[in-house]
Amino acid sequence: MHSNTLIYREQGGMYNIDTIKGQSGSPVFFMEQKGIREICNIVALHKGFDKIVNLNVCTLLTEKVISHLREWMVELSMAFLIKEFEE
């Protein structure tokens, strides 16, 4: 599924795709062509659907969110899964 537009807001992102219950936490990404390679850039995590504006909402992967994810992974002894994010 894809949407051509991800609307950025201070509290997160909004987009229009068809989703079902249970997809929360799924990555929101865009594909980028770099030479012959296609790169998947994960920019957010799906949170759910906002019935007021009829759009899906997501949590953007900001530095603050990534920092919290790293702390959580260390607490759960998952530090070996931490990979530095490329800019």
C-alpha positions as a printed NumPy array, in Angstrom:
array([[  0.   ,   0.   ,   0.   ],
       [  1.234,   3.479,  -0.611],
       [  0.267,   7.095,  -0.455],
       [  1.86 ,   9.785,  -2.542],
       [  1.686,  12.3  ,   0.301],
       [  2.88 ,  12.272,   3.904],
       [  1.66 ,  15.434,   5.621],
       [  4.061,  16.462,   8.372],
       [  2.653,  17.996,  11.53 ],
       [  4.403,  18.897,  14.777],
       [  2.736,  15.941,  16.521],
       [  3.409,  13.47 ,  13.711],
       [  2.546,  12.598,  10.152],
       [ -0.733,  11.943,   8.353],
       [ -1.364,  10.001,   5.15 ],
       [ -4.117,   8.294,   3.213],
       [ -3.782,   4.533,   2.815],
       [ -6.14 ,   1.625,   3.444],
       [ -5.172,  -0.066,   6.707],
       [ -6.652,  -2.671,   9.033],
       [ -6.458,  -3.216,  12.782],
       [ -3.162,  -4.74 ,  13.856],
       [ -0.933,  -2.686,  11.549],
       [  0.085,  -0.242,  14.303],
       [  3.855,  -0.17 ,  14.697],
       [  4.442,  -0.927,  11.02 ],
       [  7.065,   1.229,   9.299],
       [  6.085,   4.217,   7.192],
       [  8.685,   4.617,   4.468],
       [  9.547,   6.051,   1.1  ],
       [ 11.641,   4.483,  -1.63 ],
       [ 14.557,   6.386,  -3.144],
       [ 16.495,   5.486,  -6.285],
       [ 20.275,   5.859,  -5.858],
       [ 22.   ,   4.768,  -9.04 ],
       [ 21.002,   1.151,  -9.638],
       [ 20.011,   0.631,  -5.982],
       [ 16.618,   1.344,  -4.466],
       [ 16.835,   2.474,  -0.829],
       [ 13.995,   2.095,   1.699],
       [ 13.935,   5.077,   4.098],
       [ 11.851,   4.46 ,   7.23 ],
       [ 10.57 ,   7.828,   8.488],
       [  7.781,   6.931,  10.927],
       [  5.759,   4.235,  12.7  ],
       [  2.05 ,   3.757,  11.943],
       [ -0.195,   4.606,  14.943],
       [ -3.731,   4.281,  13.653],
       [ -6.575,   6.139,  11.978],
       [ -7.95 ,   9.589,  12.876],
       [-11.723,   9.479,  12.26 ],
       [-12.042,  13.269,  12.473],
       [ -9.774,  14.025,   9.49 ],
       [-10.117,  10.59 ,   7.804],
       [ -6.361,  10.059,   7.592],
       [ -3.879,   7.599,   9.075],
       [ -1.47 ,   8.98 ,  11.663],
       [  2.108,   8.067,  12.515],
       [  4.89 ,   8.919,  14.938],
       [  7.796,  10.505,  13.086],
       [ 11.229,   9.035,  13.777],
       [ 12.852,  12.134,  15.204],
       [ 16.141,  12.127,  17.104],
       [ 14.143,  12.146,  20.363],
       [ 12.071,   9.103,  19.343],
       [ 15.179,   7.229,  18.143],
       [ 16.902,   8.011,  21.454],
       [ 13.942,   6.542,  23.372],
       [ 13.98 ,   3.442,  21.157],
       [ 17.696,   2.932,  21.853],
       [ 17.152,   3.29 ,  25.614],
       [ 14.306,   0.789,  25.469],
       [ 16.42 ,  -1.695,  23.483],
       [ 19.273,  -1.442,  25.999],
       [ 16.847,  -2.   ,  28.875],
       [ 15.619,  -5.151,  27.142],
       [ 19.18 ,  -6.348,  26.445],
       [ 18.668,  -5.819,  22.731],
       [ 21.672,  -3.533,  22.311],
       [ 23.089,  -5.819,  19.62 ],
       [ 20.204,  -4.762,  17.353],
       [ 21.054,  -1.065,  17.476],
       [ 22.339,   0.209,  14.137],
       [ 23.452,   3.747,  13.524],
       [ 21.116,   5.641,  11.239],
       [ 22.609,   7.084,   8.064],
       [ 21.74 ,  10.613,   7.079]])
